[in-house]
Amino acid sequence: MIGIIIELIISWLLLKFIAKKDLSVLGFKPNSTRLAHWSIGLLLAAAICSLYHIMTTAFINNGWILNKQLTLSAALMGIWWVLKSVLFEELLFRGALLYLAIEKWGTTKACLLSAACFGIYHWFSYNAFGNPFQMGIIFGMTAIFGWMLAVSFAKTQSLYLPIGLHLGWNLFNIIVFSNGPLGKQLFMKANINHLEGIPSLLVFLFQIFALPILMYGYFKFKKKI
């Protein structure tokens, strides 16, 4: 939490002395449109993430079982950890720095830079150094996700949609389907069987591209109405 407070202070200083603006340009003040964006992002990300994990077991002899050892306090601590990590990353990659980059270089270049930085950042969080193939996969996956989040900020001029998307994905990926640094959470795979071959590749590609494509369609639809 201290890190988030420090980020807010640094963001305020950067905006004040570089752009002569305040934190309001990040779209913090809630309104009906921003809350709708947050809800849409959360629900779409949760749905796509859930579908992805269901697909990883639907075509093989495997399934999901409830982790009966998970306590309420442990689950709440996990949710709090995810929330803090999402807010930290959004303020860092889609906050004041992205706003200033958009002002200086335009939306496309700024979003590409934000996406690249987000991808490189995950080399550190996944401790992937020393394995070029793994580094490439991690960069591709997270940079595409980061591009979607950056574009979401640029198009809505608010952090609500990227936070909703990021939070929805991470909550279901890490807490619901136990795929993350917190270990076993709400549901666990029944056994070690996993997809192979073409089905594995198709599900992997779905994981990477389904949500960005869905958001692309959402913005196209919004532009027409």
N, C-alpha and C positions, 0 to 999 in steps of 0.2 A: 504493500500500500504506500510505503514511503516513496518507492520508485515512481509511482503514478503522480504523487504530489509534486515531486521534483520535476517530472515531465511537464506538468501544468505550469509550474513557475517558469521553466525554461521556454516553453511555448509562448507564454505571455510576454516574456522579455524579447524573444525573437520577433514576434508580431509587432510589438510596440516600437522597437528601435529600427527594424528593417522596413516594415510595411506601414508603420503608423496606424496599425489596427489593434483590436483587442481580441479576446478569445471568442467573441460572438461570431467571427467569420468561420469558425469551425462548426457552427450550427448546433450549439449545445442546448439552446432554449427549446423546450418541448412545445410542439403544437400538434394538431391532428394529423397533418401530412407526415411529419417526421415520425410520429408514433406508429402510423400506418406502415411507413417504410421499414421501421424496426421490426414490426410484427411480420410483415411479408418476408423480410430477409430471414428471420428466425425460423419461420414455418417452412419455407422453401428449402433452406439448408438442412433442417432436421429431416424433412421428407426424403431428400436426395441421399443424405448420409445413411438413413435407415434402409432405403432401398438398396444401396450399394452393399451394406453389410449382410442383408438378407440374401442377396445374389451370391455372396461368397460361399454360402452353405446350401443354397437351394438346389444346386445341380449335382451334389455329391452326398455321400452318406455322412452328413453332419447336421448340426442344428445349434440352437441357442438355448441355454439353460439359465435359470435364475440363480444368482449368487446369494444363497441364503445366509452366508456369513457376513454380508455387508450390513453394517449398522447404519442407523439414521445419521448419527453424528459423523461417521466416516463419509457418507454420501454428501452431506452438507459441506463438509470440509473440501471435498473434491469439487463440488460446484463452485465454491468460493475461490478455489485455486484457479479454475478455468476462467471465471469471470475476471479475476485480477490479471491473468496472463493475456486475455483478449484485450482488455482496456489498455494495458501497457503497450502491446504491439500496435494497436490502432492509433494511439497517440503518437507513437514513434514513427510509423510508416504512413499513416493517412491523416496526420494532424497538421501542425504548423509548417513542418518541412515540406509536405506535399503542397499545401496552399501556396507557400512562397515559390516553390518550383513551378507551379502552374502559372503564377503571375509573371515569372521571368522567362520561361521557355515554352509555355503553352501546355494544353492538356495532354496531348499525345506523348510528347517527350517526357513530361513530368511523371505520367503514369507508368511509362516504361522504366524510368529510373527507379521509381518506388517499387515496382515489381521485381526488378533485378536485385535491389537491396534486400527485399523480403526473402528472395531465394537464397542469397548469400548468407543472410542471417541464420537460416535454418541449417546451414552446414555446421554452425556452432551448436545450435540446440540439439541436433541429432548426432553431434560428434562424428561427422562423416569424413573427416580429413584422412587422406591416405588411400582412399578407394575412389578413383576417378569415375568409375561407372555409377557407384552409389551417389556420388556428389552430383553427377549429371541428372540422375533420376530425381533426386531431392530438389535440385534447382528448378527443373522443368515443372514439377508438380506444384511447388510452392510459389514460383514466379507467376504461373498462370492464375493461381488463386489470388495472389497479390494484385495482379493486373485487374481482375474482376473487382476487388475491393477498392482499388484506387479509382477506377472508373465510376464506381458507385458513389464515392465521395464527390468526385468532380461533377457528376450529373445532378446530384441532389444538393450539393453545397452543404452537406451535413454529414456527421459521423454516424447518424442513426442507422442508415441502411448497411454500411460496412460492418458496424458492430453487430447488428442483427444477424447478418450472414455468417460472420466469423464465430459468434457465440453459438448459433444454432448448430453449425458443423462441429465445433469442438466439444460442445456438451454431449452430443449424441455419439460422436466418435470416441471420446475419452471416457465419459461417465456411463453412458447407456451400453456401449458395445466394447468397453474395456480395451480400446486400441490406443494406448498412450503411456506416458511415463508414470501414471498412477497405478498401473497394474490392474488386477481384477476388480471390477466395479459391479454394475447392475446385472449385466448378462455376460456369460462366457460361452465360448464354443464348446460343444459337447465332447469333441475329440480333436485329434491333430490332423485329420484329413483336410486337404486343401485342393483348390482348383489347380488344374494343370493345362498346358497347351493353349489352344485358341480360346476356350472359354475364360481361362485366367487372363489372357490378354484383353479380351473384350470387356470384362468386368473392371480391369485396371484402367482402361481408357474411359469407361463410364465414370469412374471415380474422379478422374481428372477433368473431363470436359462437360459432364452433364449439367452441373450447376452454372458454370460460366455461359454455356449456350442458353440455358433457361433465362438467365439474367439479360443476355443480349436480346432475346425475344421480348422480355418484359420492357426494356427500354425502347425497343422498336414500336411496341404496342402503345406505350405511353406517349411517344412522339406523334402518333397518328391521331390521338384523341385530344 
